[in-house]
Amino acid sequence: MNITSETSGDLQILKVEETRIDAIAAIQFKDTVRKLTADQDNAVVLDLSNVEFIDSSGLGAIVAAMKLLGRDRPLHLAGLTPIVAKVFTLTRMERVFKIFKSPLDALKTNEAKSA
């Protein structure tokens, strides 16, 4: 699975460069996130702006990634497309994750907390 990683301030931004996170991609997603976050200790923002479809397996993979990071490294979401946002709303997962309109919004919020 193609996911890029960038560190900005004290946030690691992972951008999913795929249009789907589904049953076929879920295992690869978890493995890639694990590899990209292994050497980091920052909070993580998952940029889903390219993702047009997510199913229950994809949702489970994102939850698994959150658990992998642990309590000390929150996983935030950003850039949800309308269909993906609806999945999070219908499953009430928007209560579990802090969701930002964009990674830039997450950075601004994080910088404001640090100041």
C-alpha positions as CSV (number, residue, x, y, z in Angstrom):
1,M,0.0,0.0,0.0
2,N,1.3,3.4,-0.9
3,I,1.5,5.7,2.1
4,T,3.9,8.6,2.4
5,S,5.3,9.9,5.6
6,E,6.3,13.4,6.5
7,T,7.2,14.9,9.9
8,S,6.1,18.5,10.6
9,G,6.7,19.9,14.0
10,D,5.8,17.1,16.5
11,L,3.3,15.4,14.2
12,Q,3.9,12.6,11.7
13,I,1.6,12.9,8.7
14,L,0.8,9.7,6.9
15,K,-0.9,10.3,3.5
16,V,-2.7,7.4,2.0
17,E,-2.0,7.5,-1.7
18,E,-4.7,5.0,-2.6
19,T,-8.4,5.4,-3.3
20,R,-9.6,2.4,-1.3
21,I,-9.0,0.9,2.1
22,D,-10.9,-2.3,1.9
23,A,-10.6,-6.0,2.8
24,I,-8.0,-6.5,0.1
25,A,-5.8,-3.6,1.3
26,A,-6.4,-3.8,5.1
27,I,-3.4,-6.0,6.0
28,Q,-1.1,-4.0,3.8
29,F,-2.4,-0.8,5.3
30,K,-1.6,-2.1,8.9
31,D,1.8,-3.4,7.9
32,T,2.8,-0.1,6.2
33,V,1.6,2.1,9.0
34,R,3.5,-0.1,11.5
35,K,6.7,0.2,9.4
36,L,6.3,4.0,9.0
37,T,5.6,4.7,12.6
38,A,8.1,2.3,14.2
39,D,11.0,4.8,14.6
40,Q,8.8,7.7,15.6
41,D,7.3,8.9,18.9
42,N,5.1,11.7,17.5
43,A,1.3,11.8,17.3
44,V,0.1,10.7,13.9
45,V,-2.3,12.4,11.5
46,L,-3.7,10.0,8.8
47,D,-4.5,12.0,5.7
48,L,-7.3,10.3,3.9
49,S,-8.0,13.0,1.3
50,N,-7.3,10.5,-1.6
51,V,-9.5,7.7,-0.1
52,E,-12.8,7.5,-1.8
53,F,-14.0,4.2,-0.3
54,I,-13.6,2.4,3.0
55,D,-15.3,-0.7,4.2
56,S,-15.5,-2.4,7.6
57,S,-12.1,-4.1,7.1
58,G,-10.5,-0.7,6.3
59,L,-12.2,0.8,9.3
60,G,-10.9,-2.0,11.4
61,A,-7.4,-1.5,10.0
62,I,-7.4,2.1,11.1
63,V,-8.6,1.2,14.6
64,A,-5.8,-1.4,14.7
65,A,-3.3,1.3,13.7
66,M,-4.6,3.5,16.5
67,K,-4.2,0.6,19.0
68,L,-0.7,-0.1,17.7
69,L,0.4,3.5,18.4
70,G,-0.9,3.2,22.0
71,R,-2.3,5.9,24.4
72,D,0.8,8.1,24.3
73,R,0.6,8.5,20.5
74,P,-2.8,9.6,19.3
75,L,-4.0,8.9,15.8
76,H,-5.9,11.8,14.2
77,L,-7.7,11.8,10.9
78,A,-7.7,14.5,8.2
79,G,-9.1,15.2,4.8
80,L,-12.1,12.8,4.9
81,T,-14.0,12.7,1.6
82,P,-17.8,12.8,2.0
83,I,-18.3,9.1,1.6
84,V,-15.5,8.2,4.0
85,A,-16.8,10.8,6.5
86,K,-20.3,9.2,6.3
87,V,-18.8,5.7,7.2
88,F,-17.2,7.3,10.3
89,T,-20.4,9.0,11.2
90,L,-22.6,5.9,10.7
91,T,-20.3,3.8,12.8
92,R,-19.9,6.5,15.4
93,M,-16.2,6.3,15.0
94,E,-16.0,10.1,14.8
95,R,-16.3,9.9,18.6
96,V,-13.2,7.8,18.8
97,F,-10.9,9.9,16.5
98,K,-10.2,13.6,16.3
99,I,-11.0,14.6,12.7
100,F,-9.6,17.6,11.0
101,K,-10.5,19.1,7.6
102,S,-6.9,18.9,6.5
103,P,-3.5,18.0,7.8
104,L,-2.7,21.7,7.9
105,D,-5.6,22.2,10.3
106,A,-4.2,19.5,12.5
107,L,-0.8,21.2,12.5
108,K,-2.3,24.6,13.3
109,T,-4.2,23.1,16.3
110,N,-1.2,21.2,17.5
111,E,1.0,24.3,17.2
112,A,-1.5,26.4,19.1
113,K,-1.5,23.8,22.0
114,S,2.3,23.9,22.1
115,A,2.5,27.7,22.2
